Amino acid sequence: MFKRVITHKGFFKSALILGLIYGVVLFLIQWAFRGFYEPFLNVKNVCYSLLSGIIAGLFISYGKFWAKLKQIDHKNK
């Protein structure tokens, strides 16, 4: 099932878009909790936020496509 999910058309596009959105939102939330402190705006913090967002996007996309394929399999029985 893992191979079917990651080779499904649109999986990586969905994961990348969701990951970037999650990364930006995560960065903005962290920056807001720091009181919009300007030294927080460095490359390291931006990269960590985007990387963690992309990882979250991969997990969310995997779950979304797994459920979609399971539903198609169940429908075809």
C-alpha positions, 0 to 999 in steps of 0.5 A: 500500500505504501508504494501505491500511495507514494506513486499515486498521481499528485501525491508529491505535489500535494505534500509539497503544497501542504508542507509549504503552507504548514511551514509558513504557518508554523513559522508565523506562529513561532515568530508571534509567540516570540513577540515578533522579535527581529533576530528570530528572522534568520535562515536557520529558523526559517529552514527548520520551520519549512522542513518540519512543515514539509515533513508534516505535509508528507504525513498528511498527504500520505493519510489523505491518499491512503484513505482515498485508495482504501475507499476505492478498494472498498468500493470495488469489492 
